[in-house]
């Protein structure tokens, strides 16, 4: 008799299936909302073209920094080319170019556009991670700043100018 009672108190397969279906239906809005949120990518501003082009920094007649940006199917992509330079210490760090040859282009990543500002990460030729912010100050000019520097480090602002296409 006791065996019969324990079998009756245990839900049968039909009851378990019903409970499972009810739970799935109850949870489906949660799964649906999570699925949509996970699939969405960050919004990309429609006007990424304000940053497209070659932006160069020149010191004493030598291009020492070149930011090359392009529109890759609605995503801003590109890279940075630099020549070898050092940055002095002190209140106003001075840039000294040690080799005028520009290195190969290294890709930018983690690009975020906000108005006329662009933040991104970049791994320099030495393998150091750099976190940069580029702000357009006019149609074809802007300034580049390092973000997240150690407390004792001072880096000069790099003035950038967009190279315009040459006309014949």
C-alpha positions in Angstrom: 0.0 0.0 0.0 2.7 2.4 0.8 4.2 1.9 -2.6 0.9 2.8 -4.3 0.6 6.0 -2.2 4.2 7.1 -3.1 3.5 6.5 -6.8 0.3 8.6 -6.7 2.0 11.5 -4.9 4.7 11.7 -7.6 3.5 13.8 -10.6 3.1 11.8 -13.8 4.9 12.6 -17.0 1.9 14.6 -18.3 1.9 16.8 -15.2 5.7 17.4 -15.5 5.3 18.3 -19.2 2.6 20.8 -18.3 4.7 22.4 -15.5 7.6 22.6 -18.0 5.5 24.3 -20.7 4.0 26.8 -18.1 7.5 27.7 -16.9 8.9 28.2 -20.4 5.9 30.4 -21.3 6.3 32.4 -18.2 10.0 32.9 -18.8 9.8 33.6 -22.5 9.5 37.4 -22.2 12.7 37.4 -20.0 14.5 35.2 -22.6 13.3 37.4 -25.4 14.3 40.6 -23.8 17.7 39.2 -22.9 18.3 37.9 -26.4 17.5 41.2 -28.0 19.7 43.1 -25.6 22.6 40.8 -26.1 22.3 40.9 -29.9 22.2 44.7 -30.1 25.5 46.5 -30.9 26.3 50.0 -29.7 24.7 52.7 -31.8 27.0 54.1 -34.5 26.4 57.7 -35.3 25.2 58.3 -38.8 27.9 61.0 -39.4 31.1 59.0 -39.0 32.4 60.7 -42.1 33.4 63.7 -40.1 36.4 61.6 -39.0 37.2 59.8 -42.3 40.5 60.8 -43.8 44.2 61.0 -43.0 45.0 63.1 -40.0 48.6 64.0 -39.6 50.8 65.6 -36.9 53.9 67.4 -38.1 56.9 68.5 -35.9 59.7 70.6 -37.4 58.6 69.7 -40.9 58.4 65.9 -40.3 55.1 63.9 -40.1 55.5 61.9 -36.9 51.9 60.7 -36.4 49.4 59.7 -39.0 45.8 58.6 -38.1 44.1 57.0 -41.1 40.4 56.5 -40.7 37.8 55.1 -43.1 34.1 54.1 -43.2 33.9 50.3 -43.2 30.2 49.6 -44.0 29.0 52.0 -41.3 31.8 51.4 -38.8 34.7 53.7 -38.3 38.0 51.7 -38.7 41.6 52.5 -39.4 45.1 52.6 -38.0 47.9 54.7 -36.8 51.4 55.1 -38.3 54.1 56.8 -36.2 57.8 57.4 -36.6 60.2 57.0 -33.7 60.0 59.9 -31.3 60.6 60.6 -27.6 58.8 62.9 -25.3 60.8 64.8 -22.8 60.0 65.3 -19.1 59.0 68.5 -17.3 56.1 70.9 -17.2 56.0 71.2 -21.0 57.3 67.9 -22.5 59.0 68.4 -25.8 58.8 66.0 -28.7 62.1 64.8 -30.3 62.0 62.8 -33.5 64.6 60.1 -33.5 63.8 58.4 -36.8 61.6 60.0 -39.6 60.4 56.7 -41.1 56.8 56.0 -40.4 56.1 52.5 -39.1 53.4 50.2 -40.6 49.8 51.0 -39.7 48.6 49.5 -36.5 44.8 49.1 -36.0 42.7 51.1 -33.7 40.0 49.3 -31.6 37.2 50.0 -29.2 36.1 53.0 -31.2 33.4 55.2 -29.6 32.1 58.4 -31.2 30.4 61.1 -29.2 29.6 64.3 -31.1 32.9 65.7 -32.4 34.9 63.4 -30.1 36.3 60.0 -30.9 37.9 57.7 -28.3 39.8 54.5 -29.1 42.6 52.2 -28.1 45.8 51.5 -29.9 48.8 49.3 -29.3 51.9 51.2 -30.2 55.0 49.6 -32.0 56.5 48.9 -28.6 53.4 46.8 -27.7 52.2 49.3 -25.1 48.4 49.9 -24.9 47.4 53.5 -25.4 44.0 55.0 -24.8 43.4 58.1 -26.9 40.8 60.8 -27.4 40.6 62.7 -30.7 38.5 65.9 -30.7 37.7 67.8 -33.9 38.2 71.5 -33.4 37.3 72.5 -37.0 36.5 70.8 -40.3 40.0 69.7 -41.0 41.8 70.0 -37.6 41.7 68.5 -34.2 43.7 67.5 -31.2 44.7 64.1 -29.8 45.1 63.5 -26.1 46.2 60.5 -24.1 43.7 59.1 -21.6 44.4 57.1 -18.5 48.0 58.2 -18.0 49.9 57.4 -14.8 49.7 60.3 -12.3 53.3 61.5 -12.9 53.2 61.2 -16.7 52.7 64.3 -18.9 52.0 64.0 -22.5 51.7 66.9 -25.0 48.5 67.4 -26.9 49.1 66.4 -30.5 47.6 68.8 -33.1 46.2 66.9 -36.1 45.3 68.3 -39.5 43.3 66.4 -42.1 45.2 66.0 -45.3 43.2 67.2 -48.2 43.2 65.6 -51.6 45.5 67.3 -54.1 43.8 68.7 -57.2 45.6 69.1 -60.6 
